[in-house]
Amino acid sequence: MGAGKSTIGRLLAKELRLLFKDSDKEIELRTGANIPWIFDKEGEPGFRDREEAMIAELCELDGVVVATGGGAVMRDANRRALHAGGRVIYLHASVEQQVGRTARDRNRPLLRTANPEATLRALLESRDPLYREIADVIVETDERPPRMVVQDILERLEQLPPR
């Protein structure tokens, strides 16, 4: 959360001349409701079911860069779909960076807590090993402009053997 998935994904897609799809935005477009509303009405499990279906659909597409929500990696089905769908890039950000980037964002239902920093630490602790497990490329985003991160990704993708 707050690692720059949407911003960097959009820039990466532009550089690669591919379509860009954000799974959260696609869910919002399909439902006509924003993510916090879905969380409020269906709870996190309901949202995660929608997310799983959307990720499965997006991973079937060719020629697309997909950004997922930070919690997508928690479901085995999502990890399998992402891995099978193409290269997986893990954008890693420190908790301090995440706190700074999400402080004023009201679209983060999981951060509606008394201590968002503690929540982010717990989320990173549970999610980080799963992202590392499926990632083809791991990129640090702290204190780096998005264009520099994209250049790093492009260089590292070129070095990967074909799948």
C-alpha positions as CSV (number, residue, x, y, z in Angstrom):
1,M,0.0,0.0,0.0
2,G,1.4,3.3,-1.0
3,A,4.3,1.8,-2.9
4,G,3.3,3.5,-6.2
5,K,1.7,0.6,-8.0
6,S,-0.8,2.7,-10.0
7,T,1.6,5.6,-10.8
8,I,4.5,3.3,-11.8
9,G,2.3,0.8,-13.5
10,R,0.8,3.5,-15.7
11,L,4.2,4.9,-16.6
12,L,5.6,1.4,-17.3
13,A,2.7,0.6,-19.6
14,K,3.3,3.8,-21.5
15,E,7.0,3.0,-21.9
16,L,6.2,-0.6,-23.1
17,R,3.3,0.7,-25.3
18,L,0.8,-1.6,-23.5
19,L,-2.6,-1.1,-21.9
20,F,-2.7,-0.3,-18.2
21,K,-5.3,-1.8,-15.9
22,D,-5.7,-1.2,-12.1
23,S,-7.7,-4.0,-10.6
24,D,-9.2,-1.7,-7.9
25,K,-10.3,0.9,-10.6
26,E,-11.7,-1.9,-12.7
27,I,-13.8,-3.2,-9.7
28,E,-15.0,0.4,-9.1
29,L,-16.0,0.8,-12.8
30,R,-17.9,-2.5,-12.8
31,T,-19.7,-2.0,-9.6
32,G,-20.3,1.7,-9.8
33,A,-19.1,2.0,-6.2
34,N,-15.8,2.9,-4.6
35,I,-13.6,0.5,-2.6
36,P,-14.5,1.9,0.8
37,W,-18.2,1.5,0.1
38,I,-17.7,-2.1,-1.0
39,F,-15.7,-2.8,2.2
40,D,-18.5,-1.2,4.2
41,K,-21.3,-3.1,2.5
42,E,-19.7,-6.5,1.8
43,G,-16.8,-6.5,4.3
44,E,-13.2,-7.4,3.3
45,P,-14.1,-11.0,2.3
46,G,-16.7,-9.7,-0.2
47,F,-14.2,-7.2,-1.7
48,R,-11.5,-9.9,-1.9
49,D,-13.9,-12.2,-3.8
50,R,-14.5,-9.4,-6.3
51,E,-10.8,-8.8,-6.5
52,E,-10.0,-12.4,-7.1
53,A,-12.4,-12.6,-10.0
54,M,-11.0,-9.4,-11.5
55,I,-7.4,-10.5,-11.2
56,A,-8.2,-13.8,-12.9
57,E,-9.8,-11.9,-15.7
58,L,-7.0,-9.3,-16.1
59,C,-4.3,-12.0,-16.0
60,E,-5.9,-13.6,-19.0
61,L,-5.3,-10.5,-21.2
62,D,-2.3,-10.1,-23.4
63,G,-0.4,-6.8,-23.7
64,V,-1.4,-5.3,-20.5
65,V,0.3,-4.0,-17.3
66,V,-1.8,-4.8,-14.3
67,A,-1.6,-3.1,-10.9
68,T,-3.3,-4.9,-8.0
69,G,-4.4,-3.8,-4.6
70,G,-1.8,-4.4,-1.9
71,G,-3.7,-7.3,-0.3
72,A,-4.3,-9.3,-3.5
73,V,-1.2,-11.4,-2.7
74,M,-2.9,-12.9,0.3
75,R,-5.0,-15.3,-1.7
76,D,-3.3,-18.2,-3.3
77,A,-5.5,-18.0,-6.4
78,N,-4.3,-14.5,-7.0
79,R,-0.7,-15.4,-6.6
80,R,-1.1,-18.3,-9.1
81,A,-3.0,-16.1,-11.6
82,L,-0.4,-13.3,-11.3
83,H,2.5,-15.7,-11.8
84,A,0.9,-17.5,-14.7
85,G,-0.2,-14.2,-16.3
86,G,3.3,-12.8,-16.9
87,R,6.2,-11.1,-15.1
88,V,5.5,-10.0,-11.5
89,I,7.1,-6.9,-10.2
90,Y,7.1,-6.2,-6.5
91,L,7.3,-2.5,-5.6
92,H,8.6,-2.4,-2.1
93,A,8.3,0.6,0.1
94,S,9.2,1.0,3.8
95,V,6.5,1.6,6.3
96,E,7.7,5.1,6.8
97,Q,7.3,5.8,3.1
98,Q,3.9,4.2,3.1
99,V,2.7,6.3,6.0
100,G,3.8,9.5,4.2
101,R,2.1,8.5,1.0
102,T,-1.2,7.3,2.5
103,A,-1.6,9.9,5.3
104,R,-4.4,11.9,3.6
105,D,-5.9,9.2,1.4
106,R,-9.4,8.4,2.5
107,N,-9.7,5.6,0.0
108,R,-7.8,3.1,2.2
109,P,-10.4,1.2,4.3
110,L,-7.7,-0.9,6.1
111,L,-6.1,2.3,7.4
112,R,-9.2,3.5,9.1
113,T,-7.6,2.7,12.5
114,A,-6.3,4.6,15.5
115,N,-2.7,3.6,14.5
116,P,-2.3,3.4,10.7
117,E,1.5,2.9,11.0
118,A,1.0,-0.2,13.2
119,T,-1.5,-1.5,10.7
120,L,0.9,-0.9,7.8
121,R,3.7,-2.7,9.7
122,A,1.5,-5.7,10.3
123,L,0.3,-5.8,6.6
124,L,3.9,-5.6,5.4
125,E,5.0,-8.4,7.7
126,S,2.3,-10.7,6.3
127,R,2.4,-9.7,2.7
128,D,6.1,-9.1,2.0
129,P,7.2,-12.8,2.0
130,L,4.3,-13.7,-0.4
131,Y,5.3,-10.9,-2.8
132,R,8.9,-12.0,-2.7
133,E,7.8,-15.6,-3.4
134,I,6.2,-14.8,-6.7
135,A,8.2,-11.7,-7.8
136,D,10.4,-11.8,-10.9
137,V,11.7,-8.4,-10.0
138,I,11.8,-6.6,-6.7
139,V,12.3,-2.8,-6.8
140,E,12.7,-0.4,-3.9
141,T,10.6,2.7,-4.4
142,D,11.6,4.8,-1.3
143,E,12.8,8.3,-2.1
144,R,12.9,7.5,-5.8
145,P,11.0,9.4,-8.5
146,P,8.5,7.1,-10.4
147,R,10.4,7.6,-13.7
148,M,13.6,6.3,-12.1
149,V,11.8,3.3,-10.8
150,V,10.3,2.6,-14.2
151,Q,13.8,2.8,-15.8
152,D,15.1,0.3,-13.2
153,I,12.2,-2.1,-14.0
154,L,12.8,-1.9,-17.7
155,E,16.5,-2.6,-17.3
156,R,15.9,-5.5,-15.0
157,L,13.1,-7.0,-17.2
158,E,15.6,-7.0,-20.1
159,Q,18.0,-9.2,-18.0
160,L,15.4,-11.9,-17.3
161,P,15.5,-15.1,-19.3
162,P,12.4,-15.7,-21.5
163,R,9.6,-17.7,-19.9
